Amino acid sequence: MTSPNSPLKIYSLFQAQPRQLQRVLVEASLSPGLPAVHIMGLPDQAIRESILRVKSALRAQGYKWPRTQQLLINLRPAFVRKKSTGLDLALALAILKATGQLKLPPELQIGGELLAYGELSLTGDCSAPADLNLLALQPEILSTPLLTGQGAPPSFTFPHFWVESLSQLKHLKASKAEEDSLHSQKLTPPPLPDLHFPLEALELLKVLATGEHHCLLAGAMGSGKTTLAEALWPLLRPPGPVIQGELSALGLDWRPLASPHHSTTPLALIGGGSPIFPGVIAQAHQGLLILDEFLEFHPRIQEALREPLETGQICISRRGESQSFPSRFMLLATTNLCPCGQLTPGQNLACSYSLQRCRSYFQRLSGPILDRFDILAFSSHWLRAPKHGENSHLPLSHILEELDLARQIQDQRGQQERPNSRLELSELRELTDPLTYSELLPEVGGLSQRRLRALLRVARSGADLDQSPLILGPHIEKALPWTLHNFTQLRQLFA
């Protein structure tokens, strides 16, 4: 039996931030006075109500409830508001410890600490909370033994102990699954749509799927921009062990897809509120974010994208509080360049609007945001491709084998978790043929570091598709239109 003065510390978990669990120390003590329960430490209403559930569970399992004393419960840290779906078990253990009724096997008391996270029924049955998977994102929390209830989610495979009810605390059931078993679970990609594309569009899809480059698709309406964007999702690389663990923790069966309408409010996309919640941008973490009709989105949304596109994080500040959420995604934006939807660089199309009005429309796109796209592609000339005849339009399945071979090359470089779009300039130089790089320097001497990096990133994807260990001249030539020439042509159009 564990005495009330035992040094054992009982911890549980609560959500201080969305999709992030934090440890809380649960303390209980008895003091003279009329029988009552006082919970301190800024609990929410659900935690306050849980004490009634715990009281019923303890009595149903044969434990005694203090009748002539006050029960004081403290949740530390006391200054943070707490919301939890699995505090019941820790509350019950803390009360049993305070009343001298707690009996635990030694394997749960390593280092004098115990982490308990479970829900109780009125009869004392114990079940695992639904958000237990979030621990896969924070394995450092599991530095102490974990005790939970039955029915842990299948993707939660970290070592833990579990009980069916409070009466079984001395007869634990161990689940010491190896972490590698999490990695053996395969996420299922969405079915490949039955779509056919002209060869040039398929080439772009191959490069985007290989390197996961941020891309802006611009062109006339009806030229296939949105269709190409939606076809990219099932072509994304199957996640490696680390990303797969994150997705499994969130209950996802594939990399996320977010495609909000351009009328979506900045609050919904960026996040905010009190308490702060993540928006669509953060919800697209490790997946694909499609922003169709990009210039129609609120300017605040465009500016909010600058930070996550560069750092993979989005920081939200509200009412003196600030929180950061992981937001590393692939951005694919589509847009018309003119209010009538017909204007295209290099084509003599009749536009019904004045040049001044076209300029004002295009000026909705800020220069810093435009520069953060690795690729700018014009879709209008896809319409000129013949729709009939041999090899004019090919199905998506036509490029699957090339994508698999390109990813094998990346795996050999140890890039399973990091696509080409995240390679730094120093790494790209090492992956470029020295002669090719020396010949490239005079031509790109006036480029910014970001443009040069984008050029080499896209060229690296072309080299992977060609099964080439080094970036060569043809790969640079293929990447130049997407990464440099199209940007120049677009600026000249509105100069």
C-alpha angles and dihedrals in degrees: 000000000000112000122227089248094052114133090231110128118207117210132185136174137255136174108254088167131019111278091005127101124206131192120251126190111228114207127180132183139166125234134178117271144078113328108271140131123234120187116196130185104072100286119181122239093267091058091047090053092048091073089071089052091049092049092053092045094051093049092046090053094051100260124133124247117212109257105178103037141064116252114218119194122187125192114202133238083047097192097062121084111239134215118175139163096194108042093109096087095049091047090052092049092048091051092048089050092049091051094045095245100111115118116179133167115245095249089071095053102059110150092001093283135107128189112206124181120166146117123242130210123215089262095051101259111148126216135177116257118248094239094057088109090071088077087075087071092051108035090160089076089066093072088117130050113283121221118190141149134269123287101047110182112268093242092057100090103153116123111274144145125238140189132200093214141358092261090067097061091116093048105055125181112224124217107186099168115169116248089235089070087069088057092051091064110098121213115223118236118220116261116277109252119238095247132142125207136185115259095257092054090049090052089055091048091052093053093045093049092045098049103019091226122181105251138190114203111200129179149098122318115272094025095119102261097133093041092054091047093053092045091059098068099075089043093063117116115270105253121259124232097281096046091041090056091053093049094046089051089058093047094248123146095199140010109298124259120205120184109166122184117253090245091064111122122249089242092058094047100038100031130224135139129125113309090030115249129189120252133217091283092063092040089061091062111143091005144071126296114197117193107186116196089017096185090058092063119100113272090238089063093053091051092045089058093063095078100047092043089056104034107017091238134095119206118205122193122191131162095347093313125109130192133175124212127193108253109169107149142137112258120211113179128181129197148162115235096216137039090245091050096231105094114112130167113251096016129100099225122160108247119195094208131076121255089245091058091046090052092050090052094049091047088071085080109078120219096236091054093047090052092056092065112093091201134037111186130181113218102188097088090058085076089064092060112105112258094206134047136061116322093351093121121018132188123253090249088068091078100042096094092051090050092052092051092047091052091051088058089051091049090055088057090050093250100130093121099033122059125209090260089072099048115118125229094254091055092047092053090056089051093052126087105255093227091049091050094049090051090048097053099073091050095050099035092120095049124113117243089250094055093046090049091050091050093053094042092056091042088053089056089051090051091051090053089051091049090241120151090207135043108252135189097271090054091053091048092051092050097046098081094049097042104033118003096053091050090052092046092051093051092048090052091064099031 
